[in-house]
């Protein structure tokens, strides 16, 4: 995930558009989500257990102007397509999973093809990879899950769109070894339990979205619920902030089970 630089004291940071992906699969017992542990030298969410994701960049917008490479997903505006492109790119860069099809095909690229493309990716922009490999991005496989904007008082701010997508069964998800140093397929209840036990750190937005994901037993139910749910923008209001933590107000209609939370 790319983050903005520091903001001069006294100025409010602008919210940078970003995309995050809840990559899910049905496990032996229940649904699991793929998560990575952020490198401790990364300046945002250092050491935290997070979903793959990052800032939208200029290359994402360039791809978004090419409707052919966007898989014929012509209903969205360019900004919305760029957010989805960023979600596909970050999923590929951070865990090697490629949500794309060979141009003209209805099937996602298989695991072998995705691995071959990843092996040739070094030194090339994502748009160059997409063009050279003649791909269409499977933007239709991404379902909006949540939308969070960092509070205005914070120096580093993101306008983050969360998407949920079923992981291709034959593609291997692994952490990249640079921005992330570990990865895990984990069911939401276990992630919350491990965080409570101190095994992992969860940032506030991640925790609440894992809790929401944990309401569903399988991938189909989680995606169907996301499709049916009205996505309400969450920009937390800071009610209290001190050395012990913060108290935040969220829109009740966002569906997180309340409106005031401890963070």
Secondary structure, 3 states (H helix, E strand, C coil): CCCCCCCCCCCCCCEEEEEEEEEEEECCCCEEEEEEEECCCCCCCCCCEECEEEECCHHHHHHHCCCCCCCCCCCCCHHHHHHHHHHHHHHHHHHCCCCEEECCCCCECCHHHHHHHHHCCCCCCHHHHHHHCCEEECHHHCEEEEEEECCCCCCCEEEEEEEEEECCCCCCCCCCCCCEEEEEEECHHHHHHHHHCCCCCCCHHHHHHHHHHCCCCCHHHHHHHHHHCCCCEECCEEEEEECCEEEEECCHHHCCCCCEEEC
